[in-house]
Structure formats: structure tokens, C-alpha cells
Amino acid sequence: LLKNTVSQMVYKHAISTVVPVRPIRLPSAADAEHGDAEPGNA
């Protein structure tokens, strides 16, 4: 239970950190930078 709570906290913190830096363009930005989508990220 504690481990699950910590995971959720870290995940929520990561989302809060990433969203302002990379707005909803994450897939497009990654596709443009790498030129090809990573395996599994269709």
C-alpha cells in the first residue's frame, strides 16, 4: 500500500513537472526530433 502511494506521488509530480515544459505536443515533438517514432509509440 505504501509503495503504491509513493508511486502515485512520484507519477503525479512527474506529470506536474513535464506538462509546463512540454505542452500536449509531446508525441509530435518526439516524432520531429527523432524523425521516426520509437517502437511501441505508434
N, C-alpha and C positions, 0 to 999 in steps of 0.2 A: 504494500500500500504506500509506504513512504517513498519507495523507488519510483512508483508511478507518479506520485505527486511531484517529485523533483523533476522527472522527465517533462511533465506538463509545464512546469515553471520555466525550464530551460527553453522548451519549444516556444512558449509564449514570448519569452524575452528575445529569442532569435527573430521571431516574426516582427516584433516591435522595432528591432534594430534594422532589419532588412527593408521593410516597407518604405520608409522615408528615402533610403538611398536608391532603391530600385523600384520605382512605381510599377504597376501591373505589366510593364513591358518585359519582365524577366525572360520569358521564352523567346521573344523577338530579339532582345539584346544578346542572349546567349547564341542564338542562331546566327546573328550577324557577325558576332566576334569569331566564333569557331568556323563559320562557313558551312557547317554541317551539324545537324542535331546529334546529340550524344545518344548512344544506344539506350533504348528504353524510354527516351523522351520524345516520342512521336508527337 
